């Protein structure tokens, strides 16, 4: 499966509509890819908090319209990054859009972990509450967004739901670039899955972006990594490698925590009992 990650430079002097047209052209240029991934909140900028309300749109709004035509023309599955979603309730969400090669919206994911603590995204947007996977012909994607990368339990849930490729669009700041790389590799290693992490470049709202979009295989090897400018990474992803890695090094089978408790009718002792405890090492 060929994947293209488009690391978009968000320039505050470029209008949102102009950026949509430019990104649609970049997507169309990826004909021959199976999956194309865009960054988080690229239409407005992940740190442009003061613009969120004005830039909010429904999931079938102008960004979807532009990306739908581009996905259809390129014949690709498109993770169109995320937009500021204006929900019918009036709430705002950081919402990812996944489109089919026919340009149809097949799934959305509302970001669960909002960044900012007591300001910014954390106060302006509502949190999503659903883990989302998307079945492609070749594999199953697990969806996460930026700050989600710091919460490994989310990714465990995606793996339990069948994900083999973890897709993480982001608007990650340059001052925490080292964390970005370490966390992307950690999520790949601990879940024995591919990680496709697509970031923004440039500076917006005064915040320099990390760039360094990265693709990591199930063994933790970096297959491709971008620099700090606008760039397209093209990599070959082998879904069969996920199964091989999990078979050759079956660490996931040894999980003891975070699993469903045994049935009360089971004759086996619970994991915490001495009879079932593993020997000390």
MOTA-V841065 format. One record per pair of residues at least 12 apart in sequence whose ideal C-beta (glycine too) atoms are under 10 Angstrom apart, sorted by the first residue. I is the first residue (numbers start at 1). J is the second residue. D is the distance in whole Angstrom. If there is no record, write none. Layout:
i	j	d
I	J	D
I	J	D
This chain:
i	j	d
1	33	9
1	34	5
1	35	7
1	77	9
1	136	8
1	137	9
1	138	4
1	139	7
1	165	8
1	194	9
1	235	9
1	236	7
1	237	5
1	238	7
1	239	6
2	30	9
2	32	7
2	33	5
2	34	5
2	35	8
2	36	10
2	76	9
2	138	10
2	234	7
2	235	7
2	236	6
2	237	7
3	30	9
3	33	7
3	34	7
3	35	5
3	36	7
3	37	7
3	76	10
3	77	9
3	79	10
3	165	8
3	167	9
3	194	9
3	196	6
3	198	10
3	215	7
3	223	10
3	224	9
3	233	8
3	234	7
3	235	6
3	236	8
3	237	5
4	26	9
4	27	9
4	29	9
4	30	4
4	31	10
4	32	9
4	33	4
4	34	9
4	35	7
4	36	5
4	37	7
4	38	10
4	74	9
4	76	8
4	78	10
4	196	10
4	198	9
4	232	6
4	233	7
4	234	5
4	235	8
5	30	10
5	33	10
5	35	9
5	36	8
5	37	5
5	38	8
5	39	9
5	79	9
5	167	9
5	169	9
5	196	6
5	197	8
5	198	4
5	199	9
5	213	5
5	214	8
5	215	7
5	224	8
5	226	7
5	231	9
5	232	7
5	233	4
5	234	8
5	235	8
6	23	7
6	26	5
6	27	7
6	29	9
6	30	8
6	36	7
6	37	7
6	38	6
6	39	8
6	42	9
6	78	10
6	81	9
6	198	7
6	213	8
6	226	10
6	230	8
6	231	8
6	232	5
6	233	8
6	234	10
7	37	10
7	38	9
7	39	7
7	42	10
7	198	6
7	199	6
7	200	7
7	201	5
7	202	10
7	209	9
7	210	10
7	211	6
7	212	8
7	213	4
7	214	10
7	226	5
7	227	9
7	228	9
7	229	8
7	230	6
7	231	5
7	232	7
7	233	7
8	22	8
8	23	6
8	26	8
8	38	7
8	39	6
8	42	5
8	43	10
8	81	8
8	171	10
8	198	9
8	199	9
8	200	6
8	201	7
8	202	8
8	209	10
8	213	10
8	230	6
8	231	9
8	232	10
9	22	10
9	39	10
9	42	9
9	200	7
9	201	4
9	202	4
9	203	9
9	204	9
9	209	8
9	211	9
9	228	9
9	229	6
9	230	4
9	231	9
10	39	8
10	41	8
10	42	6
10	43	9
10	44	8
10	45	5
10	46	8
10	47	9
10	48	8
10	171	8
10	200	5
10	201	7
10	202	5
10	203	8
10	204	4
10	205	9
10	207	10
10	209	7
10	230	9
11	45	9
11	201	10
11	202	6
11	203	8
11	204	8
11	230	9
12	45	7
12	48	8
12	51	10
12	202	8
12	203	8
12	204	5
12	205	7
12	206	9
14	202	9
14	204	10
16	42	10
16	43	5
16	44	6
16	45	9
16	51	9
16	54	10
16	55	6
16	57	10
16	62	8
16	63	9
17	43	9
17	62	8
17	66	9
19	42	7
19	43	6
19	44	9
19	45	10
19	63	10
19	66	10
20	42	9
20	43	6
20	62	7
20	63	6
20	65	9
20	66	4
20	67	8
20	70	9
21	66	7
21	70	10
22	66	10
22	230	10
23	38	7
23	39	10
23	42	7
23	43	8
23	63	9
23	66	7
23	67	8
23	70	8
23	80	9
23	81	9
24	63	10
24	65	10
24	66	5
24	67	7
24	68	9
24	69	7
24	70	4
24	71	9
24	73	9
24	74	10
24	80	10
25	70	8
25	73	10
26	38	9
26	70	8
26	74	10
26	230	9
26	232	7
27	66	9
27	67	7
27	69	9
27	70	4
27	71	7
27	73	8
27	74	6
27	76	7
27	78	6
27	80	8
27	99	10
28	69	9
28	70	5
28	71	9
28	72	10
28	73	5
28	74	5
28	75	10
28	76	9
29	70	9
29	74	8
29	232	8
30	70	9
30	71	10
30	74	5
30	75	9
30	76	6
30	78	9
30	232	7
30	234	8
31	73	8
31	74	5
31	75	6
31	76	7
32	74	8
32	75	9
32	76	8
32	234	9
33	74	7
33	75	9
33	76	5
33	77	9
33	78	9
33	232	10
33	234	7
33	235	10
34	75	9
34	76	7
34	77	6
34	101	9
34	136	7
34	137	8
34	138	7
34	139	9
34	236	10
34	237	8
35	76	7
35	77	5
35	78	8
35	79	7
35	98	10
35	101	10
35	134	10
35	136	7
35	138	9
35	139	9
35	141	8
35	165	8
35	167	8
35	196	8
35	237	8
36	67	9
36	70	9
36	71	8
36	74	7
36	76	5
36	77	7
36	78	5
36	79	7
36	80	8
36	99	9
36	198	9
36	232	9
36	234	10
37	77	9
37	78	8
37	79	5
37	80	9
37	81	8
37	96	10
37	98	10
37	141	10
37	167	6
37	168	9
37	169	7
37	196	6
37	197	9
37	198	5
37	213	8
37	215	10
37	233	9
38	63	10
38	67	8
38	78	8
38	79	7
38	80	5
38	81	3
38	82	9
38	96	9
38	97	9
38	169	6
38	198	6
38	200	9
39	79	10
39	80	10
39	81	5
39	82	8
39	145	10
39	146	9
39	168	10
39	169	5
39	170	6
39	171	6
39	172	9
39	197	9
39	198	5
39	199	6
39	200	4
39	201	9
39	209	9
39	211	10
39	213	8
40	81	6
40	82	5
40	83	9
40	94	7
40	96	8
40	111	8
40	145	6
40	146	5
40	147	9
40	148	10
40	168	9
40	169	4
40	170	5
40	171	4
40	172	8
40	198	8
40	199	8
40	200	7
41	55	9
41	81	7
41	82	5
41	83	7
41	84	7
41	94	7
41	95	10
41	96	10
41	111	10
41	121	9
41	145	9
41	146	9
41	169	8
41	170	9
41	171	5
41	200	8
41	204	9
42	63	9
42	80	9
42	81	5
42	82	8
42	83	9
42	169	8
42	171	8
42	198	9
42	199	10
42	200	6
42	204	10
43	55	7
43	57	8
43	61	10
43	62	9
43	63	5
43	66	9
43	67	10
43	80	10
43	81	8
43	82	9
43	83	6
43	84	8
44	56	9
44	57	10
44	63	10
44	83	8
44	84	6
44	171	10
44	204	8
44	205	9
45	171	7
45	200	8
45	202	9
45	203	9
45	204	4
45	205	6
45	207	8
45	209	9
46	81	10
46	82	9
46	84	10
46	94	8
46	115	8
46	120	9
46	121	8
46	145	10
46	146	7
46	147	10
46	169	10
46	170	8
46	171	3
46	172	8
46	173	9
46	199	9
46	200	7
46	204	8
46	205	8
46	207	8
46	209	8
47	115	9
47	116	9
47	120	7
47	121	9
47	171	7
47	173	7
47	200	10
47	203	9
47	204	6
47	205	4
47	206	8
47	207	4
47	208	10
47	209	9
48	84	9
48	171	9
48	204	6
48	205	4
48	206	10
48	207	9
49	116	8
49	119	8
49	120	5
49	121	7
49	123	9
49	124	6
49	125	10
49	205	7
50	124	9
50	205	8
51	84	8
51	204	9
51	205	8
52	84	5
52	86	10
52	92	6
52	94	9
52	120	9
52	121	8
52	124	5
52	125	7
53	84	8
53	86	9
53	92	7
53	124	8
54	84	9
55	83	8
55	84	5
55	86	9
55	92	10
56	83	8
56	84	4
56	85	7
56	86	4
56	87	9
56	90	10
56	91	10
56	92	6
56	93	9
56	124	10
56	125	10
57	83	6
57	84	7
57	85	7
57	86	6
57	95	10
58	83	9
58	85	7
58	86	6
58	87	8
58	88	8
58	95	10
59	83	7
59	85	6
59	86	9
59	87	9
59	93	9
59	95	6
59	96	10
59	97	6
59	105	7
59	108	6
59	110	10
60	97	9
60	105	7
61	83	7
61	84	10
61	85	8
61	86	8
61	97	10
62	83	9
63	80	7
63	81	9
63	82	9
63	83	5
63	84	9
63	85	10
63	97	7
64	80	7
64	83	8
64	97	6
64	99	8
64	103	9
64	105	6
64	108	10
65	103	9
66	80	9
67	79	10
67	80	4
67	81	9
67	83	10
67	97	7
67	99	6
67	103	8
67	105	9
68	80	9
68	97	9
68	99	6
68	100	9
68	102	9
68	103	4
68	104	8
68	105	7
69	99	10
69	103	6
70	99	9
70	103	8
71	97	10
71	98	10
71	99	5
71	100	7
71	101	6
71	102	8
71	103	5
71	104	9
71	105	10
72	99	8
72	100	9
72	101	7
72	102	6
72	103	3
72	104	9
73	101	10
73	103	8
74	101	8
74	103	10
75	101	5
75	102	9
75	103	10
76	99	9
76	100	9
76	101	6
77	98	7
77	99	7
77	100	6
77	101	6
77	106	9
77	134	8
77	136	6
77	137	9
77	138	9
77	141	9
78	97	8
78	98	7
78	99	4
78	100	8
78	101	8
78	103	8
78	106	10
79	96	7
79	97	8
79	98	5
79	99	8
79	107	9
79	109	9
79	134	8
79	141	7
79	143	8
79	167	5
79	168	10
79	169	7
79	196	8
79	198	8
80	96	7
80	97	4
80	98	7
80	99	6
80	105	9
80	169	9
81	96	7
81	97	8
81	145	9
81	169	5
81	170	9
81	171	9
81	198	7
81	200	9
82	94	5
82	95	6
82	96	4
82	97	7
82	108	9
82	109	8
82	110	9
82	111	7
82	143	10
82	145	6
82	146	9
82	169	6
82	170	9
82	171	9
83	95	6
83	96	8
83	97	7
83	108	10
84	121	10
84	124	9
84	125	8
85	97	9
85	108	8
85	110	7
85	111	10
85	125	9
85	126	10
85	128	10
87	110	9
87	126	8
89	126	9
90	126	10
91	110	10
91	124	10
91	125	8
91	126	4
91	127	10
92	121	9
92	124	6
92	125	5
92	126	7
93	108	9
93	109	10
93	110	4
93	111	7
93	114	9
93	125	6
93	126	6
93	127	8
93	128	6
94	109	9
94	110	7
94	111	4
94	112	9
94	113	10
94	114	7
94	115	9
94	121	7
94	124	10
94	125	5
94	126	9
94	127	9
94	128	8
94	145	6
94	146	8
94	147	9
94	148	10
94	169	10
94	171	10
95	108	5
95	109	7
95	110	5
95	111	7
95	125	9
95	128	8
95	145	9
96	108	6
96	109	4
96	110	8
96	111	7
96	128	9
96	132	8
96	134	10
96	143	6
96	144	9
96	145	6
96	167	8
96	168	10
96	169	6
97	109	9
98	132	8
98	134	5
98	136	9
98	141	7
98	143	7
98	167	9
100	134	10
100	136	9
101	136	10
101	137	10
106	134	7
106	135	9
106	136	10
107	132	6
107	133	8
107	134	5
107	135	9
107	141	9
107	143	7
108	128	9
108	130	9
108	132	8
108	143	9
109	128	7
109	130	8
109	131	8
109	132	4
109	133	9
109	134	9
109	141	10
109	142	9
109	143	4
109	144	8
109	145	7
109	148	9
109	167	9
109	169	10
110	125	9
110	126	8
110	127	7
110	128	3
110	129	8
110	130	7
110	132	8
110	143	10
110	145	9
111	125	8
111	126	10
111	127	7
111	128	6
111	143	9
111	144	8
111	145	4
111	146	7
111	147	8
111	148	7
111	169	10
112	127	6
112	128	5
112	129	7
112	130	8
112	131	8
112	132	10
112	144	8
112	145	8
112	147	9
112	148	6
112	151	8
112	154	6
112	157	10
113	127	7
113	128	9
113	144	9
113	145	8
113	146	8
113	147	5
113	148	5
113	149	9
113	150	7
113	151	6
113	154	7
114	126	8
114	127	6
114	128	9
114	145	10
114	146	10
114	147	7
114	148	10
115	145	10
115	146	7
115	147	4
115	148	9
115	150	9
115	171	9
115	172	10
115	173	10
116	147	9
120	205	10
121	146	9
121	147	8
121	171	10
122	147	9
128	143	10
128	145	9
128	148	10
130	143	10
131	143	8
131	144	9
131	154	7
131	155	10
131	156	10
131	157	5
131	158	6
131	160	9
131	161	6
131	163	9
132	144	9
132	158	8
132	161	9
132	163	9
133	157	10
133	158	6
133	159	10
133	160	10
133	161	5
133	162	6
133	163	5
133	164	9
133	165	10
133	166	10
134	163	9
134	165	9
134	167	9
135	162	8
135	163	10
136	164	10
136	165	8
136	239	9
137	239	10
138	164	9
138	165	9
138	237	8
138	238	9
138	239	5
138	240	9
139	162	9
139	163	9
139	164	5
139	165	5
139	193	10
139	194	8
139	237	8
139	238	9
139	239	4
139	240	9
139	242	8
140	158	9
140	159	10
140	161	8
140	162	5
140	163	5
140	164	5
140	165	7
140	193	10
140	239	9
140	242	10
141	158	9
141	162	10
141	163	6
141	164	8
141	165	5
141	166	8
141	167	5
141	194	10
141	196	9
142	154	9
142	155	7
142	157	8
142	158	3
142	159	7
142	160	10
142	161	7
142	162	8
142	163	3
142	164	8
142	165	7
142	166	5
142	167	7
142	168	9
142	187	10
142	191	9
142	193	7
142	194	10
142	195	10
143	158	8
143	163	8
143	166	8
143	167	6
143	168	8
143	169	9
144	158	7
144	163	10
144	166	6
144	167	7
144	168	5
144	169	9
144	170	9
144	187	8
144	195	9
144	197	9
145	167	9
145	168	7
145	169	6
145	170	7
145	171	9
146	168	7
146	169	7
146	170	4
146	171	6
146	172	6
146	180	9
146	197	9
146	199	8
146	200	10
147	170	8
147	171	10
147	172	9
148	166	10
148	168	7
148	170	9
148	183	10
148	187	10
149	166	9
149	168	6
149	170	7
149	172	8
149	179	8
149	180	7
149	182	10
149	183	5
149	184	7
149	186	9
149	187	7
149	195	9
149	197	7
150	179	8
150	183	6
150	186	10
150	187	10
151	183	10
151	187	10
152	183	9
152	186	8
152	187	7
152	190	7
152	191	8
152	258	10
153	258	7
154	166	10
154	187	9
155	168	9
155	186	9
155	187	5
155	188	9
155	190	8
155	191	5
155	193	8
155	195	9
156	187	10
156	190	8
156	191	7
156	252	9
156	255	8
156	257	10
156	258	6
156	259	10
157	258	9
158	187	10
158	191	8
158	193	8
159	187	10
159	190	9
159	191	5
159	192	8
159	193	6
159	242	10
159	246	10
159	252	7
159	255	10
160	191	10
160	252	9
160	255	10
160	258	9
160	259	9
160	260	10
163	191	8
163	193	6
163	194	10
163	242	9
164	191	9
164	192	9
164	193	6
164	194	7
164	218	8
164	237	9
164	239	6
164	240	10
164	241	9
164	242	4
164	243	8
164	246	9
165	193	6
165	194	4
165	195	8
165	196	6
165	215	10
165	218	10
165	237	6
165	239	7
165	242	8
166	184	9
166	187	6
166	188	7
166	191	7
166	193	5
166	194	7
166	195	5
166	196	7
166	197	8
166	216	9
167	194	9
167	195	8
167	196	5
167	197	8
167	198	8
168	180	10
168	183	9
168	184	7
168	187	8
168	195	7
168	196	7
168	197	4
168	198	7
168	199	9
168	213	10
168	214	9
169	196	9
169	197	8
169	198	5
169	199	8
169	200	9
169	213	9
170	184	9
170	197	6
170	198	7
170	199	5
170	200	7
170	209	9
170	210	8
170	213	8
171	199	7
171	200	5
171	204	8
171	205	10
171	207	8
171	209	6
171	210	9
172	184	10
172	197	9
172	199	5
172	200	8
172	207	10
172	209	7
172	210	4
172	211	9
172	212	8
172	213	10
173	199	10
173	200	10
173	203	10
173	207	5
173	208	7
173	209	7
173	210	6
174	199	10
174	201	10
174	203	9
174	207	8
174	208	4
174	209	6
174	210	5
174	211	8
174	212	9
174	228	8
175	207	9
175	208	7
175	210	8
176	210	7
177	199	9
177	208	9
177	209	9
177	210	4
177	211	8
177	212	6
177	228	9
178	210	9
178	212	10
179	210	9
180	197	7
180	199	7
180	210	5
180	211	9
180	212	6
180	213	9
180	214	8
181	197	9
181	210	9
181	212	7
181	214	6
181	216	9
181	222	8
181	225	8
183	195	9
183	197	9
184	196	9
184	197	5
184	199	10
184	212	9
184	213	9
184	214	5
184	215	9
184	216	6
184	220	10
184	222	9
184	225	9
185	197	10
185	214	8
185	216	5
185	217	10
185	220	5
185	221	9
185	222	7
186	216	9
186	220	8
187	216	8
187	220	10
188	214	9
188	215	9
188	216	4
188	217	7
188	218	6
188	219	8
188	220	5
188	221	9
188	222	9
188	245	10
189	216	8
189	217	10
189	218	8
189	219	7
189	220	4
189	221	10
189	245	10
189	251	9
190	220	9
190	251	8
190	252	9
191	218	8
191	242	9
191	246	9
191	251	10
191	252	8
192	217	10
192	218	5
192	219	8
192	220	9
192	241	9
192	242	7
192	243	9
192	244	10
192	245	5
192	246	5
192	247	10
192	248	10
192	249	7
192	250	9
192	251	7
192	252	6
193	216	9
193	217	9
193	218	6
193	239	10
193	241	10
193	242	6
193	245	9
193	246	9
193	252	10
194	215	7
194	216	7
194	217	6
194	218	6
194	223	8
194	235	9
194	237	6
194	238	9
194	239	8
194	241	8
194	242	7
194	245	10
195	214	7
195	215	7
195	216	4
195	217	8
195	218	9
195	220	9
195	222	10
195	223	10
196	213	8
196	214	8
196	215	6
196	216	8
196	223	10
196	224	10
196	233	9
196	235	8
196	237	8
197	212	9
197	213	6
197	214	5
197	215	8
197	216	8
197	225	10
198	213	5
198	214	9
198	215	9
198	226	9
198	233	8
199	211	6
199	212	6
199	213	5
199	214	8
199	226	8
199	228	10
200	213	9
200	230	9
201	213	9
201	226	8
201	227	8
201	228	6
201	229	5
201	230	5
201	231	7
202	228	9
202	229	8
202	230	7
208	228	9
209	228	8
210	226	10
210	228	8
211	225	9
211	226	6
211	227	6
211	228	4
211	229	7
211	230	9
211	231	8
212	225	6
212	226	6
212	227	7
212	228	7
212	231	10
213	225	7
213	226	4
213	227	9
213	231	7
213	232	9
213	233	6
214	226	7
214	233	8
215	233	6
215	234	10
215	235	5
215	236	10
215	237	8
217	235	9
217	237	8
217	238	8
217	241	6
217	242	9
217	245	8
218	238	9
218	239	10
218	241	6
218	242	5
218	243	9
218	244	8
218	245	4
218	246	8
218	249	9
219	241	8
219	244	10
219	245	6
219	248	9
219	249	8
220	245	10
223	235	5
223	236	8
223	237	8
224	236	10
254	278	9
256	271	6
256	272	9
256	276	10
256	277	10
256	278	8
257	271	9
259	271	8
262	276	10
